[in-house]
């Protein structure tokens, strides 16, 4: 699975805003997803389809109308599933990347990449098996080298984020959006 959740997002090289959300939808077509986002005052920047999913990248905020609130995806997910990655920390809010999963208008689970132990929603343990298998939660989670002198756990901070994305993407069998050549090359290493 290519690493498409790191700082090099699929729209950066096109000159667009770097604070973006990536939304995957199953159970609605690309037009319905785009219209749903427009109804929430977010314009799709790039989009595509694959593996039974439609995906869209959109700006996290709508600065033109001073809308800096989180996007209420539940409003547009009736009859469908939505997998959402908020890929970049928002400079206006200073939060970490996070994941959201909606099904039929309801938030099933949500978690910040910084704290996987707090997972609100109707079924907070929906992905627990996958997170446990990836050693992101549970007794084997955490940095094995954390107690060693001179080790900085932040050195593998982004690799931890990539492991989260791989676990989520693998569980949902998400397609990979097209990437810039630099991102694709880095993922193939």
C-alpha positions in Angstrom: 0.0 0.0 0.0 1.6 3.3 -1.0 2.1 5.9 1.7 -0.4 8.6 0.7 -1.0 10.0 4.2 2.2 11.8 4.7 3.1 15.5 4.3 3.2 15.1 0.5 -0.5 15.0 -0.2 -1.8 14.4 -3.7 -2.7 18.0 -4.2 0.4 19.8 -2.9 2.3 19.6 -6.2 -0.7 21.1 -8.0 -0.4 24.2 -5.8 -3.5 23.7 -3.8 -4.0 24.2 -0.1 -2.1 21.6 2.0 -4.8 21.3 4.7 -7.0 18.7 3.1 -9.3 15.9 3.9 -9.5 12.6 2.0 -13.0 11.1 1.8 -13.8 7.6 0.5 -17.5 6.7 -0.1 -19.1 3.4 -0.8 -22.8 3.4 -1.6 -22.9 6.7 -3.4 -21.6 7.8 -6.8 -19.0 10.5 -7.5 -21.7 13.1 -8.3 -23.6 12.5 -5.0 -20.3 12.7 -3.0 -19.3 15.9 -4.7 -22.8 17.4 -4.2 -22.8 16.3 -0.6 -19.5 18.1 0.0 -20.6 21.2 -1.8 -23.7 21.2 0.5 -21.2 21.2 3.4 -19.4 24.1 1.7 -16.3 22.1 0.7 -15.4 22.0 -3.0 -13.8 18.8 -4.3 -10.2 19.3 -5.6 -9.5 15.9 -7.1 -11.5 12.7 -7.2 -11.5 9.2 -8.5 -12.9 5.7 -8.2 -11.6 2.2 -7.5 -12.3 -1.0 -5.7 -16.0 -0.1 -5.2 -15.1 3.2 -3.6 -15.3 6.8 -4.8 -12.7 9.2 -3.3 -12.4 13.0 -3.1 -9.8 15.3 -1.7 -11.1 18.7 -0.5 -9.9 21.6 1.6 -10.3 21.1 5.3 -11.6 24.6 5.8 -13.4 27.1 3.7 -11.5 30.3 4.4 -13.5 32.4 1.9 -16.6 32.2 4.1 -14.6 31.9 7.3 -15.8 28.3 7.9 -13.1 26.7 10.0 -15.4 24.1 11.7 -15.0 20.4 11.3 -17.0 19.0 8.4 -20.2 17.2 9.5 -19.9 14.2 7.3 -22.7 12.3 9.1 -25.2 14.6 7.4 -24.2 13.3 3.9 -23.6 9.6 4.7 -27.2 8.3 4.9 -27.4 5.1 2.9 -23.6 5.0 2.5 -20.3 4.4 4.2 -17.7 7.2 4.5 -14.0 6.7 5.5 -12.4 10.1 6.2 -8.7 11.0 6.7 -8.0 14.5 7.9 -4.5 14.4 6.6 -2.7 17.5 7.9 -2.7 19.2 11.2 -4.8 22.4 10.8 -2.7 25.5 11.5 -5.9 27.3 12.7 -6.7 24.5 15.2 -3.4 22.8 15.8 -4.9 19.2 15.8 -3.3 16.0 14.7 -4.3 13.9 11.7 -7.3 11.7 12.4 -9.7 9.1 11.0 -13.5 9.0 10.9 -15.8 6.2 9.8 -19.5 6.8 9.1 -22.2 4.4 8.1 -25.8 5.3 7.2 -25.5 8.7 8.8 -23.9 7.6 12.1 -20.4 8.0 13.4 -19.2 4.4 13.9 -15.7 5.3 15.2 -13.2 8.1 15.2 -9.6 8.5 16.5 -6.7 10.9 16.4 -3.4 9.5 15.1 -1.9 10.9 18.4 -4.1 8.9 20.7 -5.7 5.6 19.5 -7.0 4.8 22.9 -9.8 7.4 22.6 -12.2 6.2 20.0 -15.7 7.7 20.3 -18.6 6.6 18.2 -21.4 4.0 18.1 -18.8 1.1 17.9 -15.5 2.4 19.2 -13.9 -1.0 18.9 -14.9 -1.4 15.2 -11.2 -1.5 14.1 -9.7 -2.7 17.4 -8.6 -6.1 15.9 -6.8 -4.4 13.1 -5.1 -1.8 15.4 -4.1 -4.6 17.8 -2.7 -6.8 15.0 -0.7 -3.8 13.7 0.6 -3.3 17.3 -0.9 0.2 17.4 -2.9 -0.5 20.6 -2.6 -3.2 23.3 0.3 -4.6 25.3 2.8 -4.6 22.3 2.0 -1.0 21.2 4.4 1.8 21.8 8.1 2.2 21.2 10.3 -0.7 22.3 13.3 1.6 22.3 11.5 4.4 24.4 13.4 3.6 27.6 16.8 3.6 25.9 19.0 6.6 26.4 19.3 8.9 23.4 16.3 7.5 21.6 13.8 10.0 20.3 10.4 8.3 19.7 9.5 11.1 17.3 12.1 9.7 14.9 9.4 7.1 13.8 6.4 9.4 14.3 5.4 9.4 10.6 6.0 5.7 10.2 3.5 5.2 13.0 1.0 7.3 11.1 1.7 5.2 8.0 1.1 2.0 9.9 -2.3 3.5 11.0 -3.2 4.3 7.4 -2.1 0.8 6.2 -4.3 -0.9 8.9 -7.4 1.2 8.0 -6.9 1.0 4.3 -6.3 -2.7 4.4 -9.4 -3.3 6.5 -11.6 -1.3 4.1 -9.7 -2.4 1.0 -9.4 1.3 0.0 -7.9 2.3 -3.4 -4.9 4.5 -3.5 -5.4 7.9 -5.1 -3.0 8.8 -7.9 0.2 10.2 -6.4 2.9 12.5 -7.5 6.0 10.7 -8.8 8.1 11.8 -5.7 5.5 10.2 -3.4 5.2 7.0 -5.5 9.0 6.7 -5.6 9.3 7.1 -1.8 6.6 4.5 -1.2 8.3 1.9 -3.4 11.5 2.1 -1.4 
